[in-house]
Amino acid sequence: MAGRPTRRLIWIPIVHSETDLGNMGERVRDLYVRKMGQARWAQHVAAIDRMWKSIRARVESLNLRYGKVRLYQDGLPVCGREAQIVEDLAKAGSANHQLLLNLMKKGAALTGTESPELLVEEYNLAREALGAPGQGEGREANGRDEALRKALLDRRDRYIADRVAQTLQPGETGLIFLGMLHSLAGRLPPDIEIIR
């Protein structure tokens, strides 16, 4: 039937763990503990752990044909080293990347998802906002910074949507793990069915 979606994209909203944040994870933790306290940090970590256990259980219950599954990941650059990045973060303890690695072992194809250049911009903005270690808490956010972050997120979302549209093949199911601030709404072609 014409116009019927031939590709499926299962959108999995995520929250990044300290491990997922790489070099900035420790800085984020330190700022959080300073503002909210160690007990609240422990609650935050436990909540993220519960979320990933729930996501893993849901994904495993989908009965997917893994040879027809394509994986997309927030923060994973198109670089030719995608599998190594996932493996390294899985070894470091990232539940997100451990799940990706498990799905890859079952036959799912990992696909670089983000523009390396836009990720570097994101990293630099975040680093400025957090401040360098030992340099205080970074600069105060202002309207200009917020506008820059929103514009950058919009550019990242457009790139991600274009990447999915170019790489997800007819008959395939994509699993996209995206932070909750992202939005692909209205950015994907009509032959991709989005399931949240």
Secondary structure in CASP SS format (residue, H / E / C, confidence):
PFRMAT SS
TARGET T0000
AUTHOR 0000-0000-0000
METHOD secondary structure of the structure
MODEL  1
M C 1.00
A C 1.00
G C 1.00
R C 1.00
P C 1.00
T C 1.00
R E 1.00
R E 1.00
L E 1.00
I E 1.00
W E 1.00
I E 1.00
P E 1.00
I E 1.00
V C 1.00
H C 1.00
S C 1.00
E C 1.00
T H 1.00
D H 1.00
L H 1.00
G H 1.00
N H 1.00
M H 1.00
G H 1.00
E H 1.00
R H 1.00
V H 1.00
R H 1.00
D H 1.00
L H 1.00
Y H 1.00
V H 1.00
R H 1.00
K H 1.00
M H 1.00
G C 1.00
Q H 1.00
A H 1.00
R H 1.00
W H 1.00
A H 1.00
Q H 1.00
H H 1.00
V H 1.00
A H 1.00
A H 1.00
I H 1.00
D H 1.00
R H 1.00
M H 1.00
W H 1.00
K H 1.00
S H 1.00
I H 1.00
R H 1.00
A H 1.00
R H 1.00
V H 1.00
E H 1.00
S C 1.00
L C 1.00
N C 1.00
L C 1.00
R C 1.00
Y H 1.00
G H 1.00
K H 1.00
V E 1.00
R E 1.00
L E 1.00
Y E 1.00
Q E 1.00
D C 1.00
G C 1.00
L C 1.00
P E 1.00
V C 1.00
C C 1.00
G C 1.00
R C 1.00
E H 1.00
A H 1.00
Q H 1.00
I H 1.00
V H 1.00
E H 1.00
D H 1.00
L H 1.00
A H 1.00
K H 1.00
A C 1.00
G C 1.00
S C 1.00
A H 1.00
N H 1.00
H H 1.00
Q H 1.00
L H 1.00
L H 1.00
L H 1.00
N H 1.00
L H 1.00
M H 1.00
K H 1.00
K C 1.00
G C 1.00
A C 1.00
A E 1.00
L E 1.00
T C 1.00
G C 1.00
T C 1.00
E E 1.00
S C 1.00
P H 1.00
E H 1.00
L H 1.00
L H 1.00
V H 1.00
E H 1.00
E H 1.00
Y H 1.00
N H 1.00
L H 1.00
A H 1.00
R H 1.00
E H 1.00
A H 1.00
L H 1.00
G C 1.00
A C 1.00
P C 1.00
G C 1.00
Q C 1.00
G C 1.00
E C 1.00
G C 1.00
R C 1.00
E C 1.00
A C 1.00
N C 1.00
G H 1.00
R H 1.00
D H 1.00
E H 1.00
A H 1.00
L H 1.00
R H 1.00
K H 1.00
A H 1.00
L H 1.00
L H 1.00
D H 1.00
R H 1.00
R H 1.00
D H 1.00
R H 1.00
Y H 1.00
I H 1.00
A H 1.00
D H 1.00
R H 1.00
V H 1.00
A H 1.00
Q H 1.00
T H 1.00
L C 1.00
Q C 1.00
P C 1.00
G C 1.00
E C 1.00
T E 1.00
G E 1.00
L E 1.00
I E 1.00
F E 1.00
L E 1.00
G E 1.00
M C 1.00
L C 1.00
H C 1.00
S C 1.00
L C 1.00
A C 1.00
G C 1.00
R C 1.00
L C 1.00
P C 1.00
P C 1.00
D C 1.00
I E 1.00
E E 1.00
I E 1.00
I E 1.00
R C 1.00
END
